[in-house]
Amino acid sequence: MVTVATEMTAEEVVATMHIGEMADRSQMSLRTIRHYDEVGLLTPSGRTEGGFRLYTERDFSRLMVIRRMKPLGFTLDEMAELLRVVDRLGESEATSGSGSGTGAGAGEARAALDGFIEQATARRAKLEEQISMADEFIELLKAQ
């Protein structure tokens, strides 16, 4: 028997995975995934009768967003905010049916997403700069 945290389709219930598979597929540790659950960043879509976490492909996609934000230095709070923004945009698209996300809430969410894009772009540029410095350092060492 499966306890469902959010509404899942029959296909999603069948296609759930345990935390070990999530860890393997995401190349993240069990401990990290459990921590994300504890802080409310990634809640499993369901649990077995025994209390084991069950994740869907949707959950996996969210975890991959989190994983991609980590090297850019985003905090857990920033990660949670981005996930809320993405959820709001998804809800807005589902409600409007047009896929464009209309309304004031969608406009605010779109502006917030644009802010995250700007931050991610700036952080990526900083990483590129650091990689360039590391390459220079390696070349200096090789020249010795």
Backbone bond lengths (Angstrom), bond angles and torsions (degrees), N, CA, C in turn:
res aa  C-N    CA-C-N  psi(-1)  N-CA   C-N-CA  omega(-1)  CA-C   N-CA-C  phi
1 M - - - 1.456 - - 1.525 109.17 -
2 V 1.338 116.22 141.06 1.456 122.46 -178.20 1.518 109.25 -114.58
3 T 1.341 116.13 131.06 1.446 121.34 172.40 1.516 107.11 -93.62
4 V 1.337 116.90 126.97 1.456 121.26 -174.39 1.521 109.96 -101.92
5 A 1.347 116.07 127.38 1.462 121.57 178.13 1.512 110.93 -83.14
6 T 1.314 117.05 -36.19 1.456 122.67 177.10 1.515 107.01 -129.62
7 E 1.302 117.12 166.85 1.454 120.06 179.70 1.521 109.83 -68.00
8 M 1.320 116.03 121.89 1.459 121.39 177.46 1.517 108.17 -118.25
9 T 1.312 115.55 145.58 1.448 120.26 173.80 1.520 108.31 -74.16
10 A 1.328 116.28 165.82 1.464 120.26 178.74 1.525 110.40 -60.33
11 E 1.340 116.68 -37.39 1.464 120.44 179.17 1.528 110.80 -64.30
12 E 1.358 116.38 -39.55 1.456 119.69 179.72 1.521 111.36 -66.83
13 V 1.312 117.71 -38.02 1.465 120.76 178.77 1.524 109.25 -61.73
14 V 1.323 117.35 -43.39 1.461 121.80 180.00 1.530 110.21 -68.00
15 A 1.331 117.08 -35.15 1.464 121.51 -173.69 1.529 113.11 -93.22
16 T 1.318 117.98 20.36 1.458 119.32 179.56 1.521 110.71 -74.33
17 M 1.324 114.11 160.88 1.466 120.23 178.08 1.521 108.44 -134.17
18 H 1.290 115.55 153.38 1.460 121.75 176.58 1.522 109.13 -83.33
19 I 1.303 115.51 169.97 1.461 121.38 -175.53 1.530 112.60 -60.65
20 G 1.330 117.61 -32.81 1.461 120.43 179.47 1.517 112.09 -62.64
21 E 1.328 116.36 -41.34 1.460 119.64 178.03 1.529 110.29 -68.20
22 M 1.349 116.09 -39.08 1.480 119.26 176.42 1.522 109.92 -59.71
23 A 1.320 116.40 -43.20 1.464 120.80 -179.35 1.531 110.57 -64.09
24 D 1.315 116.43 -45.44 1.466 120.13 179.62 1.525 111.23 -62.26
25 R 1.311 116.64 -48.17 1.464 120.42 -176.59 1.521 112.43 -66.93
26 S 1.323 116.86 -35.37 1.470 120.54 -176.80 1.524 112.78 -90.17
27 Q 1.329 116.02 -12.05 1.466 122.50 -174.76 1.531 110.44 60.13
28 M 1.320 115.64 37.23 1.460 122.47 175.84 1.523 107.85 -118.91
29 S 1.324 116.00 158.62 1.465 119.41 -177.19 1.526 111.13 -80.12
30 L 1.334 114.07 155.11 1.460 120.12 174.38 1.530 110.09 -56.89
31 R 1.317 114.92 -41.95 1.468 120.97 -178.27 1.529 111.11 -59.46
32 T 1.328 116.49 -42.83 1.460 120.50 -179.60 1.521 110.45 -65.39
33 I 1.318 117.26 -44.60 1.468 120.81 -179.55 1.522 110.04 -64.03
34 R 1.334 116.86 -41.49 1.469 119.76 176.69 1.531 110.69 -62.28
35 H 1.323 116.56 -40.47 1.465 120.64 178.57 1.528 110.52 -61.55
36 Y 1.319 116.66 -43.33 1.467 119.85 178.73 1.524 110.73 -61.04
37 D 1.327 117.19 -35.13 1.465 120.84 175.39 1.532 109.99 -66.72
38 E 1.320 116.63 -47.01 1.467 121.21 -177.76 1.524 112.91 -60.29
39 V 1.350 116.89 -35.47 1.469 119.84 -178.97 1.532 111.97 -91.40
40 G 1.345 117.04 1.34 1.456 120.97 176.14 1.516 114.98 83.16
41 L 1.308 117.14 13.51 1.461 120.63 -178.74 1.527 111.84 -81.37
42 L 1.321 117.15 -36.35 1.462 121.87 -179.05 1.526 108.60 -140.63
43 T 1.293 115.80 96.07 1.455 121.42 -179.52 1.520 109.30 -90.14
44 P 1.325 117.92 130.20 1.464 118.54 177.83 1.526 110.60 -63.33
45 S 1.312 116.42 148.69 1.466 120.78 -179.27 1.519 112.55 -71.91
46 G 1.317 116.89 -18.73 1.455 119.93 179.67 1.509 110.77 -164.69
47 R 1.328 114.88 178.00 1.464 121.98 176.27 1.517 107.88 -141.73
48 T 1.316 114.58 151.34 1.461 119.28 174.74 1.520 108.02 -76.81
49 E 1.336 116.62 171.67 1.460 120.71 176.01 1.518 110.62 -57.73
50 G 1.320 116.43 -32.03 1.457 121.76 179.37 1.519 113.55 -79.89
51 G 1.326 117.87 -1.82 1.453 121.69 177.14 1.518 115.28 91.97
52 F 1.341 116.63 4.85 1.463 118.74 179.59 1.522 110.24 -73.71
53 R 1.329 115.68 139.59 1.456 121.75 -179.97 1.527 110.75 -67.86
54 L 1.333 115.21 139.68 1.461 121.63 174.87 1.528 108.43 -123.07
55 Y 1.304 115.44 130.39 1.456 121.83 -177.00 1.523 110.43 -118.91
56 T 1.324 115.62 150.21 1.462 122.65 177.30 1.532 109.24 -107.10
57 E 1.313 115.59 175.23 1.470 120.45 174.54 1.531 110.11 -60.71
58 R 1.314 116.80 -35.31 1.471 121.03 176.80 1.524 110.15 -60.90
59 D 1.317 116.50 -42.83 1.470 120.95 177.34 1.533 110.33 -63.90
60 F 1.324 115.93 -41.39 1.466 120.24 179.09 1.534 110.15 -61.22
61 S 1.322 116.94 -42.98 1.469 120.73 178.84 1.522 110.84 -60.69
62 R 1.335 116.97 -41.17 1.465 120.69 177.49 1.530 110.98 -63.44
63 L 1.332 115.97 -41.32 1.465 119.56 178.73 1.526 110.56 -62.85
64 M 1.306 117.35 -37.42 1.462 120.45 179.78 1.533 111.04 -68.07
65 V 1.320 117.79 -33.55 1.471 120.13 174.16 1.523 108.85 -62.55
66 I 1.315 116.26 -45.92 1.467 121.37 179.34 1.528 109.92 -60.14
67 R 1.329 116.11 -47.57 1.466 120.19 -178.64 1.529 111.45 -59.96
68 R 1.307 116.18 -37.23 1.469 119.80 -179.37 1.522 112.59 -74.43
69 M 1.313 117.02 -22.06 1.468 120.67 178.15 1.526 111.83 -80.76
70 K 1.326 117.21 -28.03 1.472 121.63 -175.94 1.521 113.80 -54.66
71 P 1.341 119.35 -51.03 1.467 117.97 -176.89 1.527 113.42 -67.05
72 L 1.318 116.40 -16.24 1.461 120.02 178.23 1.526 111.86 -87.29
73 G 1.322 116.63 -0.20 1.457 120.90 174.15 1.518 115.42 80.99
74 F 1.322 118.19 18.86 1.457 120.15 176.77 1.526 109.38 -70.90
75 T 1.316 116.46 142.24 1.460 121.63 178.05 1.529 109.80 -78.92
76 L 1.328 116.23 166.40 1.462 120.10 176.41 1.523 110.74 -60.02
77 D 1.330 117.13 -38.59 1.468 120.80 178.01 1.524 111.34 -63.51
78 E 1.329 116.39 -40.90 1.464 119.90 178.31 1.525 110.96 -67.11
79 M 1.322 116.15 -38.28 1.457 119.93 177.14 1.525 110.23 -62.43
80 A 1.320 116.15 -44.65 1.462 120.40 179.50 1.526 110.69 -62.38
81 E 1.320 116.90 -40.91 1.461 120.36 179.18 1.521 111.02 -63.69
82 L 1.332 117.38 -43.79 1.461 119.39 178.37 1.522 110.61 -61.27
83 L 1.316 117.87 -42.48 1.466 120.53 178.95 1.526 110.89 -62.55
84 R 1.337 117.45 -37.66 1.476 120.47 176.01 1.526 110.27 -64.29
85 V 1.328 117.05 -41.90 1.466 121.35 178.84 1.526 109.98 -61.29
86 V 1.323 116.49 -47.12 1.461 120.69 179.66 1.525 110.48 -61.68
87 D 1.332 116.96 -40.55 1.463 120.61 177.62 1.528 110.99 -62.48
88 R 1.347 116.49 -44.37 1.475 119.95 179.02 1.521 111.10 -61.26
89 L 1.318 116.78 -42.14 1.470 119.48 178.63 1.525 110.63 -64.66
90 G 1.327 116.64 -40.83 1.462 120.22 177.66 1.515 112.25 -63.74
91 E 1.328 116.84 -41.89 1.469 120.95 177.96 1.522 110.47 -64.58
92 S 1.324 116.10 -41.46 1.452 121.03 -179.40 1.524 110.82 -64.15
93 E 1.339 116.38 -41.32 1.460 120.25 178.85 1.517 110.75 -66.08
94 A 1.324 116.43 -39.88 1.461 120.31 179.96 1.524 110.62 -66.13
95 T 1.328 116.82 -38.11 1.458 121.63 -179.02 1.514 111.45 -71.53
96 S 1.338 116.10 -43.36 1.463 119.50 -176.42 1.523 111.80 -77.10
97 G 1.327 116.25 -27.61 1.461 119.70 -179.85 1.512 113.53 75.88
98 S 1.313 117.43 -13.68 1.463 120.20 -176.72 1.508 112.09 -88.70
99 G 1.330 116.44 -19.61 1.456 118.98 -177.20 1.506 112.37 84.29
100 S 1.332 117.77 -2.93 1.462 119.85 -177.56 1.514 112.36 -94.09
101 G 1.317 118.16 -14.74 1.456 121.41 178.89 1.507 111.99 65.45
102 T 1.309 116.96 79.64 1.452 121.20 -177.67 1.516 110.34 -94.91
103 G 1.324 116.84 166.21 1.461 122.39 176.75 1.505 111.93 101.11
104 A 1.346 114.56 165.92 1.467 120.80 -177.03 1.522 111.92 -63.18
105 G 1.333 117.12 -43.16 1.463 120.36 179.99 1.510 111.96 -61.30
106 A 1.321 115.50 -40.04 1.463 119.61 178.94 1.519 110.39 -67.96
107 G 1.320 117.09 -37.71 1.464 120.62 178.59 1.518 111.33 -63.00
108 E 1.327 116.36 -43.21 1.467 120.94 177.80 1.523 110.50 -65.02
109 A 1.322 116.06 -41.73 1.465 120.10 179.84 1.527 109.95 -65.39
110 R 1.324 117.00 -41.34 1.468 120.86 179.01 1.529 110.19 -62.77
111 A 1.353 116.76 -42.09 1.464 120.68 178.51 1.525 110.55 -63.71
112 A 1.332 116.63 -40.40 1.467 120.51 178.13 1.531 110.21 -64.77
113 L 1.335 116.72 -41.13 1.461 120.34 177.90 1.528 110.24 -62.67
114 D 1.319 116.97 -42.55 1.472 120.48 177.04 1.531 110.77 -58.95
115 G 1.343 116.69 -38.28 1.460 120.65 176.69 1.521 111.75 -63.07
116 F 1.331 116.16 -41.04 1.469 119.69 177.48 1.520 110.96 -65.76
117 I 1.316 116.93 -37.69 1.468 120.25 178.26 1.524 109.64 -62.85
118 E 1.324 116.95 -43.84 1.470 120.92 178.28 1.528 110.94 -61.61
119 Q 1.336 116.11 -45.26 1.469 119.87 179.23 1.522 111.54 -62.23
120 A 1.329 116.25 -44.91 1.467 120.11 -178.86 1.527 110.72 -63.60
121 T 1.314 116.28 -39.32 1.464 120.61 179.11 1.527 110.50 -63.93
122 A 1.337 116.69 -44.66 1.467 120.68 179.60 1.527 110.76 -65.25
123 R 1.318 117.07 -41.24 1.466 120.51 -179.86 1.529 111.37 -67.47
124 R 1.319 116.20 -35.72 1.466 119.96 177.22 1.524 109.80 -65.42
125 A 1.322 116.91 -41.75 1.471 120.62 178.92 1.523 110.33 -61.20
126 K 1.321 116.52 -39.24 1.463 120.55 178.37 1.534 110.35 -65.10
127 L 1.314 117.26 -40.69 1.463 120.57 176.72 1.528 111.15 -63.03
128 E 1.328 116.62 -41.02 1.469 119.68 177.30 1.522 110.78 -59.94
129 E 1.323 115.76 -40.53 1.465 121.15 178.33 1.534 109.97 -63.06
130 Q 1.325 116.95 -42.47 1.454 120.84 179.41 1.529 111.06 -66.33
131 I 1.325 116.95 -38.22 1.467 120.42 177.74 1.521 109.46 -64.29
132 S 1.312 116.80 -41.07 1.465 120.45 178.58 1.530 110.48 -61.06
133 M 1.328 116.76 -43.12 1.470 119.99 177.71 1.524 111.04 -64.39
134 A 1.337 116.84 -39.14 1.462 120.53 178.32 1.525 110.36 -64.07
135 D 1.334 116.88 -41.12 1.464 120.49 177.49 1.527 110.91 -61.59
136 E 1.330 116.84 -42.20 1.463 121.04 177.68 1.521 110.65 -61.16
137 F 1.329 116.19 -42.77 1.457 121.58 179.51 1.521 111.23 -61.83
138 I 1.324 115.98 -45.16 1.476 120.80 179.60 1.522 110.01 -60.69
139 E 1.325 116.23 -42.61 1.482 120.16 179.37 1.530 110.60 -64.32
140 L 1.336 116.79 -37.90 1.467 120.05 176.29 1.514 111.32 -61.54
141 L 1.336 115.89 -43.45 1.465 120.04 179.31 1.530 111.17 -65.10
142 K 1.304 116.67 -40.50 1.454 120.31 179.80 1.524 111.70 -65.34
143 A 1.314 116.55 -29.94 1.461 121.12 -179.29 1.527 112.90 -75.25
144 Q 1.302 117.31 -12.34 1.469 121.44 -178.73 1.507 112.16 -73.87
